[in-house]
Amino acid sequence: MPTVKRIRNIRLKDLKAVYLERLRAECYAKLEDCLREQTVFPRELEAYVWDYYQKTSPSLQEFYSRYTPEWEVFYESEPLSPSAMLDFMKRMKPAFAKRYPLFELDIDYYIGRMEMLPQAGKERKELQESFLDKWHRLLNAKEYDYQYHHIDELCRGFILLDKRFGLKTEASQPGSRIKWLMLNHPELYRRIFPYERQMEKNASIRELVRVLGKRSAGERMSFDSLSGISKESLVRHAVQSDIEGITVGDNLNSLLPAEYCCLSDEKLHPVFLRKYVEKRLQVFDGRSVAVDSSSRSERHPVSGQGPFIVCVDTSGSMGGRREMLAKSAVLAIARLVEKTHRRCYVINFAEEVQTLLVRDFRTDLPMLAEFLAHSFDGGTDIRPAVGEALVMLRNQGWKRSDVVLISDFELPPADDALLESVRKAKLSGTSFYALLFGTRPEPDYLNFCDKYWEVR
């Protein structure tokens, strides 16, 4: 008798597809508000889901099922003759009674009926098939419940679907973009969270962010594959005839033959996708490839506005609560990078000048956290910082920048040359703003600002 009609209905491939779809659907449903408010972006959610799926889907392998031994016994019993089947049922009667209640499978009924029917008769063979069909249905149902219960458990184990995880701050306010990015870096989040709280509580910082964000609203966006890179820095070639060796990356046009094999093999396809996401595919390396990772041909929005240029006073007079609020203001402006598609150039000044360019809030956040960890000390000289900002404003793509000065402005008066340079920059479309922390500020710097706020 052929046995192909009675097989395990739940296949590993189907289980994995169901698991991935359920995981994705539940995440999108739970984080619907976060996606709408851009606390999290769809591409990031997909990456989190895929990473968790890759780590947990192996547990769906069939050999993890508790019912595998019973399936093996079932397949062994299918080809038995009627007389051997009766002996099997008598021998396995305690096991059936233990696994199935009487209303599901009455083993005594089938044994009694088979004993009453002729051994070589058609009715006894039909009764045997009826018993196998019923056992098969019950076993499939148990397998189904077990596997889908396991999928439910895997979903509940995902931190994004954990009931304890609600993307809430300590003040029970809606979760922030920063907390989302820090999900896998809790030690980094602990360093940044105090500044985030101050940023949300301080009215002057909130108003500055509102004004800067409003200036970006309605700006025409372009999808520039060059992303602000000068033409001289790009090298374009149709083919890589100058192959120098083998490297790793995500360039699908330069794959080694072995990677194409992974791509075409159904079982190895997940391995290929994981290596692609992690940029670990084996690819040919050539001299014509530009080494700067920023010159990749990805298309992403570029604002018509220039970047944010933030000059931060890190002198000793800005210590204590002023330091906390100044760092919170920098964090608040840097958060606008993703929303406005504008870069953020931070210039720290005390006795010397240090700079930091935030192109992408997500990838550059660790560097920003390093800045926030530095203590403020030393004397104050704002002229090199403003001079650095003016130099940047003369570059292509920076002329329509917003410059923010964060200081107590307890400084010597500005010289005429500096004031004239600022005036010319404003004629080119640059706006100047300030956050004032001092009680005796030098008015020269505040007078050339379009607007300033006193921070208390």
Secondary structure by P-SEA (a helix, b strand, c coil): cccccccccccaaaaaaaaaaaaaaaaaaaaaaaaaaccccaaaaaaaaaaaaaacccccccccccaaaaaaaaaaaccccaaaaaaaaaaaaaaaaaccccccccaaaaaaaaaacccccaaaaaaaaaaaaaaaaaaaaaaaaaaaaaaaaaaaacccccccccccccccccccaaaaaacccaaaaaacaaaaaaaaacaaaaaaaaaaaaaacccccccccccccccccbbbbcccccccccccccccccccaaaaaaaacccaaaaaaaaaaacccbbbbccccccccccccbbbbbbcbbbbbbbbbccccccaaaaaaaaaaaaaaaaacccccbbbbbbbbccbbbbbbbcccccaaaaaaaaaacccbbbbbaaaaaaaaaaaaaccccccbbbbbbcccccccccaaaaaaaaaaaaabbbbbbbbcccccccccccccccccccc
